[in-house]
Amino acid sequence: MHMHIHGRGLQNASHNSRLARALAPRVLFLALVFAFVAAGATLPAAASSTTTTTAPTGTVISAESSPFGTVLMVGSGQFAGYSLYAFDRNTPSACTTKVVMVGTMPLSCAGPETDKSADWPVLTTVGKPVAGPGVNKHLLGEVNRKDIGGDQVTYAGKLLYLFDMAPRQFTGENFVETVLPLPPWHGYWYLVSAKNGKPASGPIAVTTQTIPNGSSVLAADMFQGVGATPIVVYTYSKDTKGHSACTGTCALAWPPVLTTAPPQATGVDTSSLGEITRSDGTRQLTFHGKPLYFYSEEVPRLNPANGNPLNPATIGTGNDLAGPAHDGGTFSLVPAPAA
């Protein structure tokens, strides 16, 4: 059993605010696990997907069909059939075994498959990983994780993680952790395309969101695997029509809104939406030709009056939607078009 606290049950949460729906399963799932242990029950020990009593055998990586295209899954061992994810902050130091406390409950970003406190357990291998059906063997690799005590599987250079509570689930897809107060590993999680290792984002729905100063701005529906939640988006003043000037460290602070399918819209004219191909080959959503971004340090705030969970960290007072400067430019929220 993975002791992560995303995902399962989010779509059934009864809280009115969208942020409460996103946070509730974290608290509820951990509370149930701790109550289970306190009652004297024994948690089943999850066997590693790579453990063997004979010669080392690499973990098999296979492909599966999903609503987001053909994506990677574990092909052997205890976690066969589990979907695999990558993090936009693709370094071991971005998702580590460092434990933080969520209330009275310990939680780490990463850990081996058997680590019940790991939110996103790494997929490990003993020996070189093996390409199963639909997987390009030339894209498979592994990196040593000293904090894990083993090798983590990679695909096209992307570190691979587990997340779901059962096989063939996709609850971590488009999981934007930029807007949650806990845990502190701000980033953006994706399913991984079996074809090329790029994010398998699927279609992104653009909508509107009322922010605390009363303005209506553009947002993108994320958390698609467990119930869409609108997250406000931004444009960058240094971008030109059809081109993003935000790459490298800029794109970590301001993750691009990626897509792999024609955009959808609610309350926004789809003719205003489009996409560009970024320098890394991913496709970024645009509004009137301007690339769209999230902010990695978004500040959440519950506002029962209008159900809005976000108080964007970059907005000022009144109708000021301008964000902080970055490399000679500024990021700004996007006023929603008039109905």
N, C-alpha and C positions, 0 to 999 in steps of 0.2 A: 504494500500500500504506500503510495506516495503521499507524503504529508504536505502537499501544496494546498494553498487556500484560494486559488483562482477558480473560475470556471463553474464546476458542477453546482447546479441549483440556482445559478444567477437568474435564469429565466423565470424561476418560480418565486423569487423574492417579492415580498409584499410591500416594501417601502415605496413611498411615493416619489422620492427624488431619484434621479438617475444615478447619482453618485452613491446613494445608499444601496441601490441595486448592485452596483459594482463592488462595493465593499462588503456587503452582507455575507457572501459565501466564504470569504476569507475568515471572518470571525466565527461563523456558524460551523464550518467544517472543522476548524481547530477545536472549538468547544466540544463538538461531538466526539472527536478523537480522544481528548483529554478525559471526558466523562467516561468513555469506554474503558480507558486504562484505569481510572480511579475506581471503577466498579469491579476491578479484579480480572477483567478479561485480558487476553493476550493478543497483541497485534501480530498478524502473520508476518513472518520474515520474508521480504521480497528477495528472491534470488537474483543475482546479477545476470544480465543478458549474455554475459561473456564467460561466466564461471564454468570451468570444466575440471574434471578429475583426471583427465588424461592429457594428451598433448594440447598445447595452446591452439585454439581455433578462433579465427576472427569472427566478429559479429557480422551477420548477414544484413545488408541493407536492401530493401525491396521498394517497389513502387505501388501506389494504390490510387484509385480514382477518388476524387473528392469534389465537392461543389466549387472548389477553387482550382480545378485542373488535376493533373497527375502529379502527386506529391510523394515525398519519401516517407517510409515507415520502417520499423524494425522488422527484420525478416527471420529472426531466430531467437531462441531463448525465452526467458520468463515474460518478456515484454513484446513478443512477436505480435504484429498487428497494430502496435502503438504508433501514432503519427509523430513525426519529428519536426522540430522547430529550430530556427536560427534567430539571433539577436542582432539588431542593427549595430550595436556596439560590439563588434566581433573580435573581442580579445578576452583571454582568460581573466584579466584583471577587472573586466566590466561586470562579470557575474561570478562571484567567488563563494567560498565556503564560510566567509565571515558571518557570524551569527548576530542578528539584531533581535530585539525583543518587540513583539507585537502584543502590547498589553503585558501579560505574564507568560506569553508563549514564545519560545525561541524559533527563529526563522532565518534561513540563509537563502541566497539566490541559487547557488549551485551545491552539488554534492553527488556522491555516487548513487547508483540506482537504489541502494538499500538505505539511504539516508532519509529518515522520515521527516527531518526538518527542512529538506531542500524544496524550494518552490519550483525550480526548474532543474531536475536531476540531469546530469550529463549522460550521454550515451557513451559507454566505455567499450573497449575492445581488448582482447588478449590475442595479440598477433594482428596481422593486417586485416582490415575489414574486407568482407567479401561482397561482390556485386551480385545481387539477386535479379530477378526478372525486372526489366524496365529501367535498370540503373547503369549509368556509365562508369565502368570500372576505373577509367582514367581520371575521374573526378574525386574518387575516394582517397582518403588519407587519414592520418591520425597525428595528434600532438600530445606530448606528455604534459600532464597536469600534476605538478608536485602537490598542490593542495588537495587533489583527489586521490593521489597515490596510484595513478594508472594513466592510460592513454584514452583521450577523447576522440571519437570519430569526427572527421570533417568531410565536407562535400563541396567541391569547388572552393576550398579554403574556408568554408563556413563551419563554425563549431556547431555540433548538433546536440539538442536537448530534448528531453521528454517533458510532458506536462499533463496530459489527459489522465482521467481516472479509469479508462477502459479502452480496449482496442477500437480503432476506426472512429474515434471522436476527433473533433476539430475545434475544441473550446479555446485554444490559445491563439487562434488565427486573428491577425490584426489586433493583438492585445497591446494597447498603448498604455504603458505604465508611466507616462509623463504627467498624468493628471491625478495620480493617487498619492495621498500623503505617506502611506506606508505600503510596501517596503521602499527603501531608498534607491533601488536600482532603476533609475529612469531610462526608459528605452522603448523599443518597438519590436514586437515578436511576430515572426512570420512562419507559415508553412513553407516548405522548400520544394521548388520545382525539380522533379526527377530529370527533366530534360537538360537543364543547364545550371542548377543550383541557385537560381535567382529567387527572390521572394515570390511566392504564389499568392498574390494579394486578392485575386478575384475582383468583382465589380465593387466600386466604391459609390455609395449614395451620398450626394451632397444635399444638405438641408439648411435650415436657419436655426439660430439660437439667440434668445434674448439674454443679454448680459446684465449685470447688476446696475449699470448706469442707464438702463432702459433701451439701449441701442439694439437693433437686430443685425446680426452678423452671420456670415457664412460658417458652416460647420460641416464635418464629415462624420457619417455614422460608422463607428468602429465597434470593437468587441463583437464582431459578426458571428463568432461561433456560439455565443451565449446570450445574445440579445443586444441589438444595436443601441449605441449610446452616442449622441452627437458631441463631437469634440471640436472646439473652435479652430479655425485655420487662419493662416497669415499669408501675405505676399511680401516680397523683398524688393526694396527700392532699386537695388543694383541689377535686378533681372531685366532682361529685355524680352519682348514678345517671342515666345517659343524657345527661350534659352534660360537655363538656371545658372546663376553665378555662385550658388551656395553648394560647395562640395567639401570633401575632407572633414575637418573639424567643425566647419560651419554646419554641415548636414547632420552631425551628431547633436549639436545644440538645437538645430531646427530640422527635425526629420522631414524629408519630403513625403507628401501624400502620394503613395504609389498605387498603381492599378495594373491589372492584367486583362481587363475587359472594358468594353464601352461603359462610360460613367452613367450612373442613374441619378435621379433628382427627385426631391420632394419640395414643392414650393419654390423651385428654381428652374428657369427655362434651360432645358438640356442643350439648346443651341449655343448657350454661353460657355459650355463645358467642353474640354478637349484634353489632349495629353501631349507630352513631349517625350522624347527618348533622352535620358540623361547620359552622361559620359561613361557610366558604368554599365549601360545597356538596360537599366530599369526604366519603366515608364511612369512619368509623374503627371498627376492630374493638374489641369489648368482651368482658370476662370478668365474668360476674355483674353486668352493667350498668356496670362500671368501664372507662373507655377505656384502651387499651394504647398504650405508647410504647417507642421505642428510645432509647438514650443515644448522643449524637454523639461522645463521647470515651471509648468503651469501650476497655479495656486488654486486648490479646490476650496469651495465654500458652499455650504448648504444654504439655500435660500427658499424656505418653505413657501414664501409668498407666490413665487412663480415656478417652482420646481427646478430652477436652474442650479446645477451643482458647481458651476465654474465662475471663478473671479479671475479672469486672465491677468497674469502677473505683469503683463506689459502695458496695460491700459492705464491712462492717467485719470483725470477727473472730468466730469461733464461729458462731452462728446469726443474727447481726445482718444483716438484709437491708435496713435503712434506708439511703436515699441522702441526698445533700446537700440542704440547704434551697434553695428557689427561690420567691421572691416570697411568702414566708409559708407555704409548704407544702413537703412532701418527696416525692421519688420513691422507690419501693420495688420491689424484685423481688417476684414473685408466687409464693408457695409452691405447688407442684404439688398438686392434689387427691389424696387417698389413693386408691390403686387399688381 
